[in-house]
Amino acid sequence: MKKTIFTLLSLALTAALVLFLPQAIRPEAEAAPRKNVVLRVWVTEREPAVTAWMKKRAAAYEKAGGQRIYLRSATEQEVSGALSGEANAVLPDLLIGSGETPIALRGYALIVRDDTAVVTTPAPTAALFFRPSPSPGPTAEPPILPDISAIGAVLAPAELAHALPGTVESADPLKDFAAGKAQSALLTAGQAAQLTTGFQAYPLPDGQGLLPVHARVFSPSGQVFLSFLQTKDSQNALTAHGLYATSSRLYAADDPIRFLIDSSRME
């Protein structure tokens, strides 16, 4: 009899644990993901300066008490699925490099070889996407664009292949220009700073040398972070990476080529 009672009590205790233990544990288990939810940001922009700026702003956003950010590159297939609304497609909160909202600008100038120009080597601390030491280049008064037909082919990245008459698409305009494959090219200020030959720089007309970096929002959290990227502090931070603001000028004459590019925007 005692054995039977003991067995029944054991079964009752086991049943109670099965019924009530999951309820006791579930709130904590469910709360954990909420504490660790991250804001997913996909980047398709190939320009390293854009990714560097995004990383810095993501860190600043988190430090200011914002949501933790998971920043990564996305494949064409992932982006296609997100933009086309495919069923069961994984969506980011914010997509950088595609969309309708400009958050930054990349800038190019027409660089024409000039062997009579003085060549100045940038200071050793200057980096590709950071403001170099002042070097010979455009003055505060934008120079007049030369006769393109007289300078021959203009090497250009794919995005600017039709910006000027005579442009020739190049996978690496800087390398091809330095190799002497053409007398002119469309280069960024950072690329121009790497040249070891003399040159003259000219702005592209009507701001054509300023290419927008777009973003697209997929969630309310993504919209909050997008608004953060559009703040004055975030836009001013673009100068640390040689980029340009969407609606204001950031550079002065002490950074001549970027000043020239920045000043070419249409008012």
TAWO-V262593 format. One record per residue. RES is the residue in three letters. SS is DSSP state (h for helix, s for strand, l for the rest). PHI is phi in radians with two decimals (NA if undefined). Layout:
{{RES:SS:PHI} {RES:SS:PHI}}
//
This chain:
{{MET:l:NA} {LYS:h:-1.09} {LYS:h:-1.13} {THR:h:-1.16} {ILE:h:-1.09} {PHE:h:-1.10} {THR:h:-1.14} {LEU:h:-1.12} {LEU:h:-1.12} {SER:h:-1.11} {LEU:h:-1.13} {ALA:h:-1.14} {LEU:h:-1.14} {THR:h:-1.11} {ALA:h:-1.11} {ALA:h:-1.13} {LEU:h:-1.14} {VAL:h:-1.12} {LEU:h:-1.37} {PHE:h:-1.81} {LEU:h:-1.10} {PRO:h:-1.02} {GLN:h:-1.13} {ALA:h:-1.25} {ILE:h:-1.50} {ARG:h:-0.94} {PRO:h:-0.98} {GLU:h:-1.20} {ALA:h:-1.14} {GLU:h:-1.34} {ALA:h:-1.28} {ALA:h:-1.02} {PRO:h:-1.06} {ARG:h:-1.11} {LYS:h:-1.23} {ASN:l:-1.94} {VAL:l:-1.07} {VAL:l:-2.01} {LEU:s:-1.61} {ARG:s:-1.58} {VAL:s:-2.09} {TRP:s:-1.74} {VAL:s:-2.16} {THR:l:-1.98} {GLU:l:-1.14} {ARG:l:-1.47} {GLU:l:-1.20} {PRO:h:-1.00} {ALA:h:-1.11} {VAL:h:-1.16} {THR:h:-1.10} {ALA:h:-1.10} {TRP:h:-1.11} {MET:h:-1.08} {LYS:h:-1.09} {LYS:h:-1.14} {ARG:h:-1.25} {ALA:h:-1.10} {ALA:h:-1.13} {ALA:h:-1.16} {TYR:h:-1.11} {GLU:h:-1.14} {LYS:h:-1.12} {ALA:l:-1.39} {GLY:l:1.73} {GLY:l:-1.38} {GLN:l:-1.12} {ARG:l:-1.14} {ILE:s:-2.02} {TYR:s:-1.88} {LEU:s:-1.86} {ARG:s:-2.69} {SER:s:-1.33} {ALA:l:-2.12} {THR:l:-1.40} {GLU:h:-1.07} {GLN:h:-1.14} {GLU:h:-1.11} {VAL:h:-1.13} {SER:h:-1.06} {GLY:h:-1.13} {ALA:h:-1.17} {LEU:h:-1.32} {SER:h:-1.53} {GLY:l:1.29} {GLU:l:-1.04} {ALA:l:-1.10} {ASN:l:1.16} {ALA:l:-1.23} {VAL:l:-1.33} {LEU:l:-1.98} {PRO:l:-1.43} {ASP:l:-1.46} {LEU:s:-2.57} {LEU:s:-1.97} {ILE:s:-1.86} {GLY:s:2.01} {SER:s:-2.75} {GLY:s:2.44} {GLU:s:-2.10} {THR:s:-1.90} {PRO:s:-1.31} {ILE:s:-2.07} {ALA:s:-2.87} {LEU:s:-2.29} {ARG:s:-1.77} {GLY:s:-2.20} {TYR:l:-2.30} {ALA:s:-2.23} {LEU:s:-1.44} {ILE:s:-1.88} {VAL:s:-2.02} {ARG:s:-1.05} {ASP:l:-2.50} {ASP:l:-1.20} {THR:l:-1.53} {ALA:l:-1.31} {VAL:l:-1.29} {VAL:l:-1.74} {THR:l:-2.07} {THR:l:-1.35} {PRO:l:-1.05} {ALA:l:-1.03} {PRO:l:-1.00} {THR:l:-1.41} {ALA:l:-1.21} {ALA:l:-2.02} {LEU:l:-0.97} {PHE:l:-1.86} {PHE:l:-2.03} {ARG:l:-1.05} {PRO:l:-1.43} {SER:l:-1.13} {PRO:l:-0.94} {SER:l:-2.38} {PRO:l:-0.94} {GLY:l:-3.12} {PRO:l:-1.16} {THR:l:-1.58} {ALA:l:-1.11} {GLU:l:-1.60} {PRO:l:-1.00} {PRO:l:-1.21} {ILE:l:-1.35} {LEU:l:-1.04} {PRO:l:-1.23} {ASP:l:-1.21} {ILE:h:-1.09} {SER:h:-1.13} {ALA:h:-1.54} {ILE:h:-1.82} {GLY:l:1.39} {ALA:l:-1.13} {VAL:s:-2.06} {LEU:s:-1.22} {ALA:s:-2.60} {PRO:l:-1.19} {ALA:h:-0.96} {GLU:h:-1.17} {LEU:h:-2.08} {ALA:l:-1.09} {HIS:l:-2.12} {ALA:l:-1.22} {LEU:l:-2.34} {PRO:l:-1.10} {GLY:l:1.47} {THR:s:-1.23} {VAL:s:-2.17} {GLU:s:-1.13} {SER:l:-2.36} {ALA:l:-1.22} {ASP:l:-2.55} {PRO:h:-1.01} {LEU:h:-1.10} {LYS:h:-1.11} {ASP:h:-1.18} {PHE:h:-1.17} {ALA:h:-1.11} {ALA:l:-1.42} {GLY:l:1.42} {LYS:l:-1.31} {ALA:l:-2.77} {GLN:l:-1.57} {SER:s:-2.64} {ALA:s:-2.78} {LEU:s:-1.68} {LEU:s:-2.25} {THR:l:-1.38} {ALA:h:-1.10} {GLY:h:-1.12} {GLN:h:-1.20} {ALA:h:-1.06} {ALA:l:-1.17} {GLN:l:-1.55} {LEU:l:-1.23} {THR:l:-1.88} {THR:l:-1.99} {GLY:l:-1.23} {PHE:s:-2.76} {GLN:s:-2.08} {ALA:s:-2.02} {TYR:s:-2.38} {PRO:s:-1.38} {LEU:l:-1.36} {PRO:h:-1.15} {ASP:h:0.99} {GLY:h:1.17} {GLN:l:-1.16} {GLY:l:-1.45} {LEU:s:-1.79} {LEU:s:-1.85} {PRO:s:-1.28} {VAL:s:-1.79} {HIS:s:-1.68} {ALA:s:-2.42} {ARG:s:-2.36} {VAL:s:-1.65} {PHE:l:-2.15} {SER:l:-2.72} {PRO:h:-1.02} {SER:h:-1.13} {GLY:h:-1.12} {GLN:h:-1.15} {VAL:h:-1.11} {PHE:h:-1.21} {LEU:h:-1.06} {SER:h:-1.08} {PHE:h:-1.12} {LEU:h:-1.17} {GLN:l:-1.64} {THR:l:-1.20} {LYS:h:-1.05} {ASP:h:-1.08} {SER:h:-1.16} {GLN:h:-1.21} {ASN:h:-1.12} {ALA:h:-1.20} {LEU:h:-1.10} {THR:h:-1.12} {ALA:h:-1.20} {HIS:h:-2.21} {GLY:l:1.23} {LEU:l:-1.78} {TYR:s:-2.22} {ALA:l:-1.38} {THR:l:-1.32} {SER:l:-2.43} {SER:l:-2.58} {ARG:l:-1.54} {LEU:l:-1.99} {TYR:l:-1.91} {ALA:l:-2.00} {ALA:l:-1.14} {ASP:l:-1.30} {ASP:l:-2.15} {PRO:h:-1.01} {ILE:h:-1.26} {ARG:h:-1.16} {PHE:h:-1.09} {LEU:h:-1.09} {ILE:h:-1.14} {ASP:h:-1.05} {SER:l:-1.37} {SER:l:-1.45} {ARG:l:-1.10} {MET:l:-1.33} {GLU:l:-1.42}}
//
